Amino acid sequence: MRSYLLKLSGREEGPYPDSQIAQMFADGRVNRYTACRRVDDKDWKTIDDFLPILKYGTELPPPTPKPIPAVSPQVPVYSRVALVDLDIPFLSILKMMFKWMAAVFVVFCCFLPAFIAIWLLVMALFASLIGGAMHH
């Protein structure tokens, strides 16, 4: 079994046997382009140059199961949020107010015919009541 050195995060690490490199490959900690060299060599190559079978995935061990983090029972599910200060530029507030006013105007124009119809109905009701009272 051969041993290899790996360059991880700019540092030389190892020596690792090829079985451990296969496990690191399965876990996704290294890939086929990770710099690698045999312990007795001086030339750096890639893992793919020394262990090309890893890229096919047929000889890989199963990935190491990741531990499930424990949930602290003291973490509240609901928490209260209090806003103390909002630092919003004046022009942003002005733009927001103009957009709000435009939206109100559009909604008002959509409901204006209904308001006019209801107003006319109410006025016709009062006119008939007053007309009936004046007639008797």
C-alpha positions in Angstrom: 0.0 0.0 0.0 1.4 3.3 -1.0 1.3 6.6 0.9 0.6 10.0 -0.5 0.9 13.6 0.5 -1.9 16.0 -0.3 -2.0 19.7 -0.7 -5.1 20.9 1.2 -5.8 24.6 1.7 -2.2 25.4 0.6 -0.7 23.1 3.2 1.0 19.7 2.8 -0.9 17.0 4.7 -0.3 13.3 5.1 1.0 10.8 4.5 -2.3 9.1 3.7 -2.8 5.5 2.4 -4.8 5.1 -0.8 -7.7 3.7 1.2 -7.9 6.9 3.3 -7.7 9.0 0.1 -10.6 7.0 -1.3 -12.6 7.7 1.8 -11.8 11.4 1.6 -12.9 11.3 -2.1 -16.2 9.6 -1.1 -16.8 12.2 1.6 -16.2 15.0 -0.9 -13.2 16.5 1.0 -10.9 16.0 -2.0 -11.6 15.7 -5.7 -9.7 14.4 -8.7 -7.8 17.7 -9.2 -6.4 17.9 -5.6 -2.6 18.1 -5.7 -1.0 14.9 -4.7 2.4 13.2 -4.6 3.9 10.0 -3.4 5.9 10.2 -0.3 9.1 9.2 -2.0 8.6 11.5 -5.1 9.1 15.2 -5.4 6.8 16.0 -8.3 3.2 17.1 -7.5 0.5 15.7 -9.7 -3.3 15.2 -9.1 -5.1 12.5 -7.3 -6.5 11.5 -10.8 -2.9 10.8 -11.9 -2.2 8.4 -9.1 -5.7 6.9 -8.4 -7.7 7.3 -11.7 -10.2 4.6 -10.7 -11.7 6.9 -8.0 -13.4 9.2 -10.6 -15.6 6.3 -11.7 -17.0 5.7 -8.2 -17.0 1.9 -8.5 -14.2 1.3 -5.9 -15.3 4.0 -3.5 -16.3 3.2 0.1 -19.7 4.5 1.4 -19.5 8.2 2.5 -19.0 8.8 6.2 -22.4 9.5 7.8 -22.6 13.1 9.1 -23.6 13.5 12.7 -27.0 15.0 13.3 -26.6 18.1 15.5 -28.4 18.0 18.8 -31.1 20.7 19.2 -30.8 22.6 22.4 -34.0 22.5 24.4 -33.4 26.0 25.7 -33.8 27.6 22.2 -37.3 29.3 22.1 -39.4 28.4 19.1 -40.9 31.9 19.0 -39.0 35.0 20.0 -40.1 38.6 20.3 -38.5 41.2 18.0 -38.5 44.8 18.9 -37.5 47.5 16.4 -35.7 50.3 18.1 -34.7 52.5 15.2 -35.0 52.4 11.4 -32.4 54.5 9.5 -34.1 55.0 6.2 -33.1 57.8 3.8 -35.8 60.5 3.3 -35.9 60.0 -0.5 -36.7 56.3 0.0 -39.6 57.2 2.3 -40.8 59.8 -0.2 -40.7 57.3 -3.0 -42.6 54.8 -0.9 -45.3 57.4 0.0 -45.8 58.3 -3.7 -46.1 54.6 -4.6 -48.7 54.2 -1.8 -50.6 57.2 -2.9 -50.6 55.9 -6.5 -51.9 52.6 -5.4 -54.7 54.3 -3.3 -55.7 56.4 -6.3 -55.9 53.3 -8.6 -58.1 51.5 -6.0 -60.2 54.6 -5.5 -60.8 54.9 -9.3 -61.8 51.2 -9.5 -64.4 51.6 -6.7 -65.6 55.1 -7.7 -68.5 53.8 -9.9 -69.7 51.6 -7.0 -69.5 54.5 -4.6 -71.5 56.7 -7.0 -74.1 54.0 -7.6 -74.6 53.5 -3.8 -74.8 57.3 -3.3 -77.4 57.7 -6.0 -79.4 54.8 -4.5 -79.4 56.3 -1.0 -80.3 59.8 -2.4 -83.2 58.2 -4.4 -84.4 56.5 -1.3 -84.4 59.8 0.7 -86.0 61.6 -2.2 -88.8 59.1 -2.3 -89.3 59.3 1.5 -89.4 63.1 1.5 -91.6 63.1 -1.6 -94.0 60.7 0.0 -94.1 62.7 3.2 -94.8 65.9 1.3 -97.5 64.3 -0.7 -99.6 63.4 2.3 
